[in-house]
Amino acid sequence: MVRKAFTLIELVVSIVVVGIAFMTIPLFLSDSKSNDEFALEQESILAAKTKVQNITSYRWDENSY
């Protein structure tokens, strides 16, 4: 007689796997949020450096003509 059912061990293992998966989802979401904030900060720093470089080199560009 062939039984087509889950054993108790299979159910416990699947519940543990699903529980671990649900515990890691918030970690991935918070990491992606902090990565977005870091990228935005780096873009802002680059924009500020570019502005400062443009301002400091403007005088020298005007004297070359």
N, C-alpha and C positions, 0 to 999 in steps of 0.2 A: 504494500500500500504506500503510494507516494503522497506526501503531504506538501501542499503549496502554501506555506505560512512562514512568517518570520519567527526566529527564536528570540528569547528574551535578551540574549547577549547581542544579537544584531540590532535590536531596538535601542538598547542602552548605548552601544557604540555610535549609532546614527544620531541619537540625541546629543551625545557629547560632541560630535563633529559639528553639528548645527549650532550648538551653544558656543563653541570656540569661534566659528565663523561670525556669529552675531557679535561677539565681543571684540573682534578685530575691525569691524566696519567703522566704528567711531574713530579709531586710531588713524585709519586711512583718510577719513574726511578731515580730521584736524591737521594732518600732515599736509594735505593739499591746500588747506586754507593758509597755513603758515608759509608754504612755498609761494603762493600767490602774493602774500604780503611782502615776502623777501624780494620777489621779482619786481614788484611795484617800487619798493625802496631803491633797488639798484637802478631802475629806469630814471627815478627822480634824481639820484646822485649823478648819473651820466648827463642828464639834461642840465643840471646846475653847473657841472664842470665845463660843458660845451659853451654855456652862456658866458662863464667867466673867461674862457679862452677867447671867445669872440670879442668880448669887451676889451680885454688887454691887448689884443693884436690889432684892433681897429686903428689906433693912432699910428702904428707903424705902416699899416696899409695905406693910409691917407698921405703919408709923407713920401711914399715911393713914387707918386705920380708927378 
